[in-house]
Amino acid sequence: MNETLKIGITCYPSLGGSGVVATELGKLLAEKGHEVHFITHSIPFRLGAFHKNIHYHEVEVSDYYVFRYPPYDLSLASKMAQVVKREKLDILHVHYAVPHAVCAYLAKQMVGDDLKIVTTLHGTDITVLGQDETLKDLIALAINRSDAVTAVSADLIGQTRTALDITRDIDLTYNFIDKRVYYPREVSGLRSEFAAPDEKILMHISNFRPVKRVSDVIEVFDRVNREVPSKLLLVGEGPDMPKVQNKIRELGLEDRVHFLGKQDEIAQVISLADLLLLPSEKESFGLVALEAMACGVPTVGSEAGGIPELVEHGITGYLAPIGDTDAMAAYAVSLLNNPAEKARMREACLDRAHTRFCDQKIMREYEEIYYRVLGRKLPEAVVQSC
């Protein structure tokens, strides 16, 4: 029996941490020898170079004139079924319940029960869409009809059970980082372009939506800068950007803040920072905090969602109640003024990121799930060192 699998992956290819994780998982599985087929409306932005075990199938939406709105969901389900039949896929691994798990369920009705569905919940499909009464039953259907369901934090599992009255088993499978990509970079030359030698650099990375509470970032930075000469680097774009820019002007911080926009080489960017700020009010996992941790950068943030499962308070960063910018600023000032404490946290960050959230470890957890739903024995393998 062939020990490798044929796996279809569907995710949001152009935005968000879920697309990053799904794409990186696909690349790791391909390196392991599995055949991976991405079924999405565009090429995942983190897919990178050619790999012989990775295939891409574009979902094209019908423009039939009677459709008021292009029926992407139906087109995706049909494409999934076509690829499954043509390529003889074993599994569809879909990221997000809506619409992807629903589409996978439709595809399974077309091709038969031999196809197995693994659904990974990432957050807003539960914390936002799961609160919508018009979608709750559909999301619950998608979860209950999947052959396996995973979630990226224990907090998200709890929210799923509460919001949707889900009783089935849900595997806790954390997000991960590839240490070949995320490690402390040598950026001393680049750093001098943003801050003087005696200044610290604070950083925030997000999609600048209300849930990220970027105004809190500015308030924390303002308090920190009064006691520790600092610069703030803002990475990303989003709807709250005008509001953030106004707040920066009101506080007279224009010369202390740099807007870097969207960045691809995120490990290089994170390595510039002394500290990451993550004061979100909802955060199912907090992938950016893990990426920072892997680069030796501690996080000061909120106790929201899955962040406490990732950031150990007092060990790899500091956490405060949502909206408590005074406490966050105090933690930041204390850390930045204590080089020994910062050095200790840096080492703790690197150790935790590269052990608990190691890519090889998490990939093996997904493989165990795949073989379990297929009713096959997981091949013996030596997990690569983390």
C-alpha positions in Angstrom: 0.0 0.0 0.0 1.3 3.5 -0.9 2.1 5.2 2.4 1.8 8.7 0.9 -1.5 10.5 0.5 -3.2 12.7 -2.1 -4.5 15.7 -0.2 -6.6 18.6 -1.5 -6.3 21.9 0.4 -8.7 24.8 0.2 -8.1 28.1 2.1 -8.3 31.8 1.6 -5.2 32.2 -0.6 -4.6 35.9 -0.3 -5.1 37.1 3.2 -5.0 36.1 6.9 -3.1 33.7 9.1 -5.2 30.8 8.0 -4.0 31.0 4.4 -0.4 31.2 5.6 -0.8 28.2 7.8 -2.6 26.1 5.2 -0.1 27.0 2.5 2.9 26.2 4.8 1.3 22.9 5.8 0.9 22.0 2.2 4.5 22.7 1.4 5.7 20.6 4.4 3.5 17.7 3.4 4.8 17.9 -0.2 8.4 17.8 1.1 7.4 14.7 3.1 6.4 13.1 -0.2 2.6 13.5 -0.1 0.8 14.8 -3.2 -0.8 18.2 -2.5 -3.5 19.9 -4.6 -4.5 23.5 -3.7 -8.0 24.2 -4.9 -8.6 28.0 -4.6 -9.6 31.0 -6.6 -6.0 32.2 -6.9 -2.5 30.9 -6.2 -1.8 31.1 -2.4 0.6 34.1 -1.9 2.9 32.0 0.3 3.2 29.1 -2.1 6.7 30.1 -3.4 8.8 28.1 -5.7 7.8 25.1 -7.9 7.6 21.7 -6.1 6.9 18.5 -8.0 4.4 17.4 -5.4 2.4 20.6 -5.4 -0.4 21.3 -7.8 -2.7 24.2 -8.2 -6.3 24.1 -9.5 -8.0 27.5 -10.1 -11.7 27.9 -9.2 -13.5 29.8 -12.0 -16.9 31.3 -11.3 -19.7 31.2 -13.8 -20.8 34.6 -15.1 -24.2 33.3 -16.3 -26.4 36.4 -16.6 -29.2 35.2 -14.4 -26.9 35.1 -11.3 -27.2 38.3 -9.4 -24.1 37.3 -7.4 -21.3 35.0 -8.8 -21.9 31.6 -7.2 -18.4 31.0 -5.9 -19.5 28.4 -3.3 -21.1 26.2 -6.0 -18.2 26.6 -8.4 -15.8 25.6 -5.6 -17.7 22.5 -4.7 -17.9 21.5 -8.3 -14.1 22.1 -8.8 -13.4 20.1 -5.6 -15.4 17.1 -7.0 -13.7 17.3 -10.3 -10.2 17.4 -8.8 -11.0 14.6 -6.4 -12.3 12.3 -9.2 -9.5 13.1 -11.7 -6.6 13.0 -9.2 -8.1 10.3 -7.0 -7.6 12.4 -3.8 -7.9 10.7 -0.4 -8.7 13.8 1.7 -9.9 17.4 1.4 -8.4 19.5 4.1 -10.4 22.7 4.2 -9.5 25.8 6.3 -12.6 27.7 7.6 -16.0 26.1 8.0 -17.8 28.7 5.7 -17.7 28.3 2.8 -15.0 25.8 2.5 -16.3 22.9 4.7 -19.8 23.3 3.3 -18.4 23.1 -0.3 -16.3 20.0 0.7 -19.5 18.4 2.0 -21.2 19.0 -1.3 -18.3 17.6 -3.2 -18.4 14.5 -1.0 -22.1 14.0 -2.0 -21.0 14.1 -5.6 -18.0 11.7 -5.4 -18.9 9.3 -2.6 -18.1 8.5 1.1 -14.6 7.3 0.3 -13.5 10.9 0.3 -12.7 12.2 3.7 -13.0 15.8 4.9 -10.8 17.4 7.5 -11.9 20.9 8.6 -9.7 23.3 10.5 -11.3 26.1 12.4 -9.3 29.3 12.6 -11.4 31.8 14.4 -13.8 34.2 12.7 -15.8 31.4 11.2 -16.8 30.7 14.8 -16.3 34.0 16.7 -18.0 36.2 14.1 -19.9 34.1 11.5 -20.9 31.6 14.2 -22.8 34.4 16.0 -24.9 35.1 12.9 -28.3 33.4 13.2 -28.6 33.0 9.5 -25.4 31.0 9.3 -25.2 29.1 12.5 -27.0 26.0 11.3 -25.0 25.8 8.1 -21.7 26.1 10.0 -22.8 23.4 12.5 -23.8 21.2 9.6 -20.3 21.6 8.0 -18.6 20.8 11.3 -20.7 17.8 12.1 -20.5 16.3 8.7 -16.6 16.6 8.5 -14.7 13.4 9.2 -12.4 15.3 11.5 -12.3 18.8 12.9 -9.3 20.6 14.3 -9.0 24.0 15.9 -6.0 26.2 16.5 -6.5 26.8 20.2 -8.4 25.3 23.2 -10.2 28.6 23.6 -11.6 28.3 20.0 -12.7 24.7 20.8 -14.6 26.0 23.8 -16.2 28.9 21.8 -17.2 26.4 19.0 -19.0 24.2 21.5 -20.7 27.1 23.2 -21.7 29.1 20.1 -22.9 26.1 18.0 -23.8 23.5 20.5 -21.2 21.2 19.1 -20.5 17.9 21.0 -18.3 16.0 18.5 -14.6 15.5 19.1 -12.4 18.5 17.9 -8.6 18.0 17.8 -6.4 20.7 19.2 -3.8 21.4 16.5 -1.9 24.6 17.1 -0.4 26.8 14.4 3.3 26.4 13.7 6.4 28.1 12.3 9.1 26.9 10.0 12.4 27.6 11.8 14.1 27.7 8.4 12.2 30.9 7.8 11.5 32.3 11.2 14.7 33.0 13.2 16.5 36.1 14.4 17.9 37.9 11.4 21.0 40.2 11.3 19.3 43.6 10.7 21.6 46.1 12.4 22.2 48.0 9.2 18.5 48.2 8.4 17.6 49.1 12.0 19.6 52.3 11.8 17.2 53.5 9.2 14.3 53.5 11.6 15.8 54.2 15.1 18.8 55.8 16.7 21.1 53.4 18.7 19.6 54.5 22.0 16.0 54.1 20.9 13.9 51.0 21.2 11.6 49.7 18.4 8.0 48.6 19.1 6.0 46.8 16.4 2.4 46.0 15.5 1.4 43.8 12.6 -2.2 43.2 11.6 -5.0 43.8 9.1 -5.9 47.0 11.0 -9.5 46.0 11.7 -11.4 47.1 14.8 -10.9 43.7 16.5 -7.1 44.4 16.5 -7.6 47.6 18.7 -4.8 49.4 16.9 -5.7 52.6 18.8 -4.6 50.8 21.9 -1.3 50.2 20.2 -0.9 53.9 19.8 -1.9 54.6 23.4 0.6 52.1 24.7 3.3 53.4 22.5 2.6 57.0 23.6 3.0 56.0 27.2 6.2 54.0 26.6 7.8 56.7 24.5 7.5 59.2 27.4 9.8 57.0 29.5 11.8 55.1 26.9 12.9 56.8 23.7 11.2 54.6 21.1 9.9 54.2 17.5 6.8 52.4 16.4 6.7 50.4 13.2 3.2 49.6 11.9 3.0 46.7 9.4 -0.1 46.0 7.4 -3.1 47.8 6.0 -6.8 47.8 6.7 -10.0 49.8 7.4 -8.9 51.4 10.7 -5.7 53.0 9.2 -7.3 56.5 8.8 -8.4 56.4 12.4 -4.9 55.3 13.5 -3.3 58.1 11.5 -5.6 60.7 13.1 -4.7 59.4 16.6 -1.0 59.6 15.8 -1.4 63.2 14.7 -3.5 64.1 17.8 -0.8 62.8 20.0 2.0 64.5 18.0 3.8 61.2 17.3 4.2 61.6 13.5 8.0 61.6 13.7 8.0 58.5 16.0 5.9 56.2 13.8 6.8 54.5 10.6 4.1 52.9 8.3 5.6 49.9 6.5 2.4 48.6 4.8 2.2 45.0 3.8 5.4 43.1 3.9 6.4 39.6 2.5 9.7 39.1 4.3 8.1 39.3 7.7 10.9 37.5 9.6 13.3 40.2 8.5 10.8 42.9 9.6 10.1 41.4 13.0 13.8 41.0 13.7 13.9 44.8 13.8 11.7 44.9 16.9 12.5 44.9 20.6 8.8 44.2 21.4 5.6 43.2 19.6 2.3 44.8 20.7 -0.9 42.7 20.3 -3.8 44.2 22.2 -6.6 42.4 20.2 -10.0 41.9 21.7 -10.4 38.7 19.7 -7.5 36.4 18.7 -8.1 32.7 18.2 -4.4 32.0 18.2 -2.2 35.0 17.4 0.1 33.8 14.6 2.0 37.0 14.5 3.0 36.6 18.1 4.4 33.1 17.3 6.3 34.5 14.3 7.8 37.2 16.6 8.6 34.6 19.3 10.5 32.5 16.7 12.6 35.6 15.9 13.3 36.2 19.6 10.9 39.0 20.1 8.6 39.0 23.2 4.9 40.1 23.0 3.0 42.5 25.2 -0.7 42.0 24.6 -4.1 41.1 25.8 -5.5 38.0 27.4 -7.9 37.5 24.5 -8.8 34.1 23.1 -5.9 31.8 22.5 -3.1 34.3 23.1 -2.5 33.0 26.7 -1.9 29.5 25.2 0.8 30.9 23.1 2.4 33.7 25.2 3.4 32.6 28.7 2.9 35.6 31.0 6.2 36.6 32.5 8.2 34.1 30.5 7.8 34.9 26.8 5.9 38.2 27.2 3.3 39.9 29.3 -0.5 39.9 29.1 -3.1 42.3 30.5 -6.9 42.5 30.3 -8.3 43.7 27.0 -8.2 47.5 26.9 -5.8 47.9 29.9 -3.3 50.0 28.0 -1.8 51.3 31.3 -0.8 47.8 32.3 0.5 47.0 28.9 2.6 50.1 28.8 4.0 49.4 32.3 5.0 45.9 31.2 6.6 47.3 28.1 8.6 50.0 30.0 9.8 47.5 32.6 11.0 45.0 29.9 12.7 47.6 27.7 14.5 49.1 30.7 15.8 45.7 31.9 18.3 44.2 29.4 18.8 41.1 31.4 15.1 40.4 31.5 14.8 41.0 27.8 17.7 38.6 27.1 16.1 36.0 29.2 12.7 36.4 27.4 14.4 36.3 24.1 15.9 32.8 24.8 12.6 31.6 26.3 10.8 32.8 23.1 13.2 30.9 20.8 13.0 27.8 22.9 9.2 27.7 23.1 8.6 28.6 19.4 11.0 26.0 18.1 9.8 23.2 20.4 6.1 23.5 21.2 5.2 25.0 17.9 7.7 23.2 15.7 6.5 22.6 12.1 7.6 19.0 12.0 5.7 18.2 15.2 2.5 19.9 14.1 2.6 18.4 10.6 2.9 14.9 12.2 -0.2 15.7 14.3 -2.1 16.4 11.0 -0.8 13.3 9.4 -2.1 11.3 12.4 -5.5 12.8 11.8 -5.4 12.0 8.1 -4.5 8.4 8.5 -7.0 8.0 11.3 -10.0 9.2 9.2 -8.9 7.0 6.4 -8.7 4.0 8.7 -5.1 3.4 7.8 -2.1 2.8 10.0 0.2 5.8 10.3 3.6 4.8 8.7 6.5 4.7 11.1 8.6 7.8 10.8 11.3 9.6 12.5 10.1 13.2 13.1 12.8 15.6 12.0 14.5 17.6 14.8 12.8 20.8 15.7 
